[in-house]
């Protein structure tokens, strides 16, 4: 009975995972094939808006981050009526920490809820404009919506959004997407495994009840 009950709970989790994968693949991909989050608005009087550390690690040489994420896309749109050119880039966490060391900036601590935390390390202004650095794995600068596309690799990374001239004050909306490989086969696998485990759980529970009733 215990084994059957545990198998039943695991089967429900697998079936739920298959259902979520099916829903995401059929309803959350845009025309370009990206699974995209909802957009969030961010406003800061500091010099930069950054992501929290993004830690990506591969299983040796078997599976690289790009194998399960595909291409990552970050879109940033200024909200001010006449905003200066905006910069968005991604670099190693160590490089960003060095660049923004002593510089006040806002860190996105919870992307699903769009919450941030102020990092007031000091009153220093960024030493140089962000685009002049050679630390970026990918970057985009200009007026209007800026789109950054990046093939992820192992390591710890940080996304940075700033005014291109490194001035303070920033108000933008942003969304994140990835061309995660086709989820159909993952969904089919989860649903099949969940269905099989559900049958096994049912058989175990029925056999136990029948034996107990004799």
C-alpha positions, 0 to 999 in steps of 0.5 A: 500500500505504501509503495503504491501510494508513493508511485501514485504521487510520483505519477501525478507529478509526472503527468503534471509535468507533461501537461505543463510542458505541453501547455508551454510548448503550444501557448508560450512560444512566440512567432520566432520560436522563443518561450518568453516570460511576461514583461516587467517594468523597472525604474531606478535612480542608480546607474545600472539595473542588473540580474542576480547571478545566473549560474549555468553548469554543464555535465562534463562534455555531455550537455552544455547549457545551450543544449537545453536553453537554445538561444537566450533573448533579452529585450529591453524597452525604455519608458521615458518619452525621450530616453538616451540610448540604452545599453544591455549586455551580459558578462561574467559575474566577476567582470560585472562585479569589478565594473560596478564595484563601488557603483550604486545599482539595482539588482533583480532578485526575483524575476517572476515577481519583478522585485529588485534590491538596491545595491548602494555600494558607494557614490562612485560613477562608472569609470567608463561607458559600458559599451567601451569594455571588452567584457561582454559575451553579447551586447546591444546599444541604441535607441528604442527596444534593444534585443540581446541574443546569446548562446549560453555557456557554462559559468556565472553570468550577469545581465546589465542594463544601463544608459549608454553614456553611463548616466544615472536614472533608468526606466525600462520594461524587459522580458526574457526568452529562450529557444528551448528545444521542442518540448513535445517529446519531453511532454510525451515521455513524462505523460507516458511514464506518468500513465504507466506508473499510475497503472502500476500504482493502481495495481499495487493498491488494488492487490493490497486491498483485495488481500486485506479483505480476505 
